[in-house]
């Protein structure tokens, strides 16, 4: 079984890098780290970077997970190919672009591009945001899935993910004590469905709600509270239709032996216990 340590970064193609950069700094509240060629790097915590926008197809999404040792990375290659998932080693240039020592790429059963990385770079400097959104770190992603039940088996049998809860057929998957790092939502095509950043308090969520409204941002869900993770949340639309989420107070699951996943309905009350209704296709 592949031991995923943590989610590391997301790379997103875009047709307008300048507009995406302005959004990430002025609206989302990330710190711009650097520009390398046609790619701009952003961070939200102690990691070197957690989000990259590059000049490319807006449908080109890549998500990275950290692996602890190079031996485990080499074993992951064997395990993936035994499971029918072809792999490819990243070139030296690709590893340099990602600020990692080594990288293995594969495609999940739906067609999402996943990168497993070894020895990713950390920053020696504390995170300093471009605006005070209260962000404490990049935490999880929603992934599109053509068949959530099939893809659940991949992430829990080939990899070390565990189901925390279900909303309909959509599993919320953890790889450590945090309630989920991956959520699989039904979709007709592959890609990252949403990107989550944790903020310190519910006050930060409400401040951003007003901030985003003043700038005519598209609020897609919330403010609300998830009955699954217990997190207070706010979803809103960014460049190329990407949905971003701020949330606070996510549940930790430390008693692995006694925890049992729960089933929630795939309807508004399964997503929000305050009564908010999502304007997000994959949540309907």
Helices and strands as residue ranges (DSSP letters): E 6-14, H 17-22, I 23-28, E 31-36, E 39-43, E 51-55, E 61-67, H 70-82, E 87-89, H 92-98, E 102-107, E 113-118, E 135-145, H 148-153, I 154-158, E 162-167, E 170-174, E 182-186, E 192-199, H 202-214, E 219-225, E 232-237, G 239-241, E 243-248, E 262-264, H 268-271, G 281-283
